[in-house]
Amino acid sequence: MVKTTRIRAYEAKDTPELTRLFYETVRSVNRAEYSEEQVEAWAPEVPNAEGWHARMLDRRTLVVEEGGEAVGFAELEGNGHLDMFYLRKDAVGRGVGRLFYQAVEREARGRGLERIFTEASLTARRFFERRGFHALREQTVSRRKVAITNVAMEKRLPPCHGEGEQDVPLYNGQNMLSLRSSDPDRY
Ligand SMILES: CC(C)(COP(=O)(O)OP(=O)(O)OC[C@H]1O[C@@H](n2cnc3c(N)ncnc32)[C@H](O)[C@@H]1OP(=O)(O)O)[C@@H](O)C(=O)NCCC(=O)NCCS
């Protein structure tokens, strides 16, 4: 069965699903590159819904849905900092991230941003390289006294040329994308 993939703005009802998604993805998908101790320090429990709701709202979080279920989220801050980019563990490796990233970049261009920068997990480094990011440096952060390595990366967004080429930000509740997962290159 072909599931419709849709990208939309975060809503309050998403918080329980997204906090659980984050916890489960870190504990399983990221476990490929990080030790048990590291993923436990990174995601010790399902995060507090209230705190996350406030942050996700503030950061104008985008959500990708498949068949009506939230399967990923991205937080793009006003300065171009991509702080969170996570897919549900069963959505990984099927092209959903590629499609979702295209929407995030379109959102960034629509907001007039000149670059997107992130601290990519070792798991996501190749993914972001394929999206045109380059690594600035590897760095180690401390989470609950456990050292975790990530990669500072950035992508410069070329300016739009000519009138009418400016992308429209997705985040206004109206410009939702509906895509068929069998046809990921349509967008
Ligand atoms: C990183 C992540 C968002 C990628 O999304 P995805 O849906 O799995 O990626 P896709 O299936 O769309 O793959 C897109 C491309 O990236 C490549 N890719 C994705 N994950 C990769 C990996 N771990 N290693 C190497 N290449 C990878 C794919 O081969 C594909 O290449 P192509 O564009 O040349 O075909 C997803 O795997 C994820 O949520 N990972 C765990 C959470 C995480 O680390 N997030 C980043 C925090 S900064």
The ligand as an SDF file (V2000), in Angstrom:
LIG
                    3D

 48 50  0  0  0  0  0  0  0  0999 V2000
   19.8300   10.7610    9.5510 C   0  0  0  0  0  0  0  0  0  0  0  0
   18.4130   10.4560    9.1110 C   0  0  0  0  0  0  0  0  0  0  0  0
   17.5250   11.6480    9.3770 C   0  0  0  0  0  0  0  0  0  0  0  0
   18.4490   10.1520    7.6030 C   0  0  0  0  0  0  0  0  0  0  0  0
   17.1460    9.9070    7.1350 O   0  0  0  0  0  0  0  0  0  0  0  0
   16.8350    8.6060    6.2400 P   0  0  0  0  0  0  0  0  0  0  0  0
   15.4070    8.6460    5.8520 O   0  0  0  0  0  0  0  0  0  0  0  0
   17.3060    7.4170    6.9880 O   0  0  0  0  0  0  0  0  0  0  0  0
   17.7440    8.8490    4.9870 O   0  0  0  0  0  0  0  0  0  0  0  0
   17.3150    8.4930    3.4890 P   0  0  0  0  0  0  0  0  0  0  0  0
   16.7810    7.0950    3.4530 O   0  0  0  0  0  0  0  0  0  0  0  0
   16.4290    9.5730    2.9730 O   0  0  0  0  0  0  0  0  0  0  0  0
   18.6940    8.5310    2.7840 O   0  0  0  0  0  0  0  0  0  0  0  0
   19.1000    9.6690    2.0910 C   0  0  0  0  0  0  0  0  0  0  0  0
   20.5270    9.5100    1.6690 C   0  0  0  0  0  0  0  0  0  0  0  0
   21.4050    9.5260    2.8010 O   0  0  0  0  0  0  0  0  0  0  0  0
   22.1310    8.3110    2.8610 C   0  0  0  0  0  0  0  0  0  0  0  0
   22.1810    7.9030    4.2590 N   0  0  0  0  0  0  0  0  0  0  0  0
   21.1990    7.9880    5.1750 C   0  0  0  0  0  0  0  0  0  0  0  0
   21.6290    7.5270    6.3620 N   0  0  0  0  0  0  0  0  0  0  0  0
   22.9140    7.1490    6.1620 C   0  0  0  0  0  0  0  0  0  0  0  0
   23.9150    6.5640    6.9920 C   0  0  0  0  0  0  0  0  0  0  0  0
   23.6990    6.2880    8.2670 N   0  0  0  0  0  0  0  0  0  0  0  0
   25.1030    6.3230    6.4480 N   0  0  0  0  0  0  0  0  0  0  0  0
   25.3500    6.5860    5.1410 C   0  0  0  0  0  0  0  0  0  0  0  0
   24.4670    7.1230    4.3020 N   0  0  0  0  0  0  0  0  0  0  0  0
   23.2600    7.3920    4.8150 C   0  0  0  0  0  0  0  0  0  0  0  0
   21.3680    7.3320    2.0140 C   0  0  0  0  0  0  0  0  0  0  0  0
   22.1900    6.3580    1.4530 O   0  0  0  0  0  0  0  0  0  0  0  0
   20.7940    8.2280    0.9290 C   0  0  0  0  0  0  0  0  0  0  0  0
   21.7360    8.5280   -0.0530 O   0  0  0  0  0  0  0  0  0  0  0  0
   21.2620    9.1040   -1.5020 P   0  0  0  0  0  0  0  0  0  0  0  0
   20.6360   10.4420   -1.2840 O   0  0  0  0  0  0  0  0  0  0  0  0
   22.5170    9.1660   -2.2520 O   0  0  0  0  0  0  0  0  0  0  0  0
   20.2790    8.1000   -2.0330 O   0  0  0  0  0  0  0  0  0  0  0  0
   17.8220    9.2420    9.8640 C   0  0  0  0  0  0  0  0  0  0  0  0
   18.5720    8.1060    9.5440 O   0  0  0  0  0  0  0  0  0  0  0  0
   17.7900    9.3950   11.3720 C   0  0  0  0  0  0  0  0  0  0  0  0
   16.7950    9.8750   11.9200 O   0  0  0  0  0  0  0  0  0  0  0  0
   18.8670    8.9700   12.0640 N   0  0  0  0  0  0  0  0  0  0  0  0
   18.9330    8.9460   13.4980 C   0  0  0  0  0  0  0  0  0  0  0  0
   18.7860   10.3090   14.1550 C   0  0  0  0  0  0  0  0  0  0  0  0
   19.9340   11.2360   13.8560 C   0  0  0  0  0  0  0  0  0  0  0  0
   21.0920   10.8930   14.0320 O   0  0  0  0  0  0  0  0  0  0  0  0
   19.5670   12.4350   13.4510 N   0  0  0  0  0  0  0  0  0  0  0  0
   20.4840   13.4760   13.2270 C   0  0  0  0  0  0  0  0  0  0  0  0
   20.7030   14.1920   14.5010 C   0  0  0  0  0  0  0  0  0  0  0  0
   21.7670   15.5360   14.1690 S   0  0  0  0  0  0  0  0  0  0  0  0
  1  2  1  0
  2  3  1  0
  2  4  1  0
  2 36  1  0
  4  5  1  0
  5  6  1  0
  6  7  2  0
  6  8  1  0
  6  9  1  0
  9 10  1  0
 10 11  2  0
 10 12  1  0
 10 13  1  0
 13 14  1  0
 14 15  1  0
 15 16  1  0
 15 30  1  0
 16 17  1  0
 17 18  1  0
 17 28  1  0
 18 19  1  0
 18 27  1  0
 19 20  2  0
 20 21  1  0
 21 22  1  0
 21 27  2  0
 22 23  1  0
 22 24  2  0
 24 25  1  0
 25 26  2  0
 26 27  1  0
 28 29  1  0
 28 30  1  0
 30 31  1  0
 31 32  1  0
 32 33  2  0
 32 34  1  0
 32 35  1  0
 36 37  1  0
 36 38  1  0
 38 39  2  0
 38 40  1  0
 40 41  1  0
 41 42  1  0
 42 43  1  0
 43 44  2  0
 43 45  1  0
 45 46  1  0
 46 47  1  0
 47 48  1  0
M  END
$$$$
